[in-house]
């Protein structure tokens, strides 16, 4: 209920999806509206965008469509490309992010949970051990890639993991074709080495803030 003297604005759903599974529609609305506000939209426009995203999500079957994907894949581990193809086949929104994820900590988990809330499936692209050594130095990674992948796969917000050996995830992005690529920290889209491939594929870059004080470098320093 609005306070006295405040006007109410109704935002009708652009599509009708009566009788469909509405689970997850609220998260979709909130995420879409928040991104629109970040990009400079006014409150009414942001809410309209959010309502549109939520209603189309419900029209596609909502959370039930994601459960269908899980049924088709069964209990075996899901490859990143399988998740990407099925997500597109059911009209879903594919999210991807990347990094070393060495010594997984609360900052990583927060980023991955928020990334997953932006869409219907999250694929994590992980640097191989050789790639980490080239980027971080000969003493890294602390945890080898097999264990890093195993820990990431155990997180409920992660749908699949893809390992890449290059210095950047550009080739992995080319194969996955995500709708949204998530970066953590203070990045600008035009500074990313993978920006060119994302622009060509029509993907969006979303930067999510990092949790203050949480980093693998700090953990290593404290352990030593």
N, C-alpha and C positions, 0 to 999 in steps of 0.2 A: 504494500500500500504506500502510495506517495504521500509526502507531507503536505499539509494544507498550503495551497497556493502554488504547488508545483504541478506542471502539466505532465500527463501520462502519454507516452507514445507507444502505439501498438506496432509490432513488427511481424507481419504475417509470414508464414513459411512459404517459400517459393514453390515447393512441391508437396503433395499430399502423400503420406505414407502410413495411413491408418492400419492398425493391426500388426505393424512390424515391431521388432525388438528395438526398444529405445535405450537399452543399456549402453553407456558410453557417450550418448549424445551430449550430455552436459559438459563432459570433458572436452569434446570436440568444439562445442560452442565457445567455451572459455579460452581454449588455446587459439582458435582462429581470431577471436575478438582481441586478445592480448597482442597477437602479431600485427593486427591492423592498427591498433593504437601505437605500437612501436613505430610503424611506418608512417605515422602522421595523420591517420584518419581521426575524425571526430567521434564522440561517443556513440551517437546514433548510427553513423556509418559502420563503426566497428561492430556494434551489436547486430546490425543487418547482415554483415558478412558472416558473423558467428552463427546466426540463425540459419543462413543459407548452407553453411558447411554442415551444421548439425542435421538439418533436414535431409540433405543429400546422403549423409552417412546412414541415416535411418532408412531411406529409400533403398539403399544398396543391401539392406539386411542387417545393419548395425553390427553388434558384437557377434550375432549368429553367423555372419558371413566369415568371420575370423575363425569361429569354431569349426565351420565346414572345412577350412583350409587345414586345421589341425587333424581332422578326421581323415582327410585324404592323404596326409603325410604319415599318419600312424605314430607309433612310439619311437621310430628310429630318428637319429639326429637329422635335423633339417639343414640342408646346404643353403648358403646365402642365395645362390641363383634360383633354387626352388622357391624360397620364400619370396623373392622378388617377382618371379613369374606368377605365382599364385595370388599375390597381393594385387598385381595389375589385373589379373583375370577376373577378380571379384570387385574391381573398381575401387580398390583401397588406395591409401596414401602411404607410399614407402619412404621411410626415414632411414638415413645412414649417417654414421659418424666414424671417426677414425682416431688412432693414436697408438702409443706404445702400451699403455695400461700395465706398466711395470709396477709391482707392489700396489695392487688395487686398494684404494682408500675411499673415504666418505665423499670426497670431491668427485671422484669418478662415478660413484653410484648415483649421486645427486644429478649429475649431468645426464647419465643414461636414462634415469627415470623421467626427467623433464623432456628429453628428446623423444622418448617413446610416446609421451602424451600428445605429441604433435601429429601423430598419424596412426596407422593400423598395424604396422610392423616395423621393427628396428633391426637393421643389420649393422654390426660393428666391424670395421675394417682395422686389422691389427698389424703393426709392423713386425716383420720376421726378425729373428735374432740378428742376422747380418745387417738388416736395415737399421735396427736400433743402435748397433755398434757404430755404424757410419754416422748416425745423427747425434748420439750421446757420448761416444767414446768407448775405449776398449774394456772398461769395467762394467758396462751395461750390455744387456739387461741383467738385473738381479735374478729374475724369474724367467725360465726359458719359455719359448712360445707355446709348447704343448700345455704347460700348466696355466699360462695366461689365458689361452683359449678355453680350457676346461672351467676355470673360475668364471669367466664371462658367460659361458653357456649356462651356468647354474643360476644366473640372475633371471628372475621372472620377467624383467622388462626387456631382455635381449632375446630376439627371435632366431638369430643366426649370427655366425662369425665368419669372416673371410680374412685370410692371411695374405699380405702382399709383401713382395721383396724389394720393391722400388723405394726410392727416397720419398716419394709422394704417393698419395692414394689415387692419382688421376686415372691410372689404368683400371683399378678396381671400380671406380665410379663409372667409367665407360661401360663396364660389363653389367653393373647393377642398374644403372639409369634411375637413381632415386629421385623422388619428387622434392625432397628436402635434404640438404647436407648440413649437419650441425657441427659447429665449432665451439669449443669452450675457451673463454678468456676474451682478451681485448683484441679482436681481429676485425678487419674491414674486408668485405667481400672482394674488392679489387686487388688486395694484397695477397690473396691466397694463391699458391701455385696451382691449385686445382680449379681456380675460378674459370679458366678458359673452357675446360671441358663441361663444367656445369652450365655456363652460358650457352654453349652449343646444344646441350641436351634439354635446355629449358628448365633446369633445376633451380631451386631457390636455396640461398645460403642463409642460415639462421645462426646467430651468435648468442650463446647462452652464457651468462656470467658464471665465473668459477667461485667456489666457496673460499672465502679468505683463509689463508694459512694452511690450506690442504694441498700438498704437493709431494710427489715422489722424492724430489730432491731434498725437501725438508725431512722426510722420513729417514732417508739414508744418512743425512747429517746427524740426526738424533741417535740413530743406532750406532754410528761410529763414535 
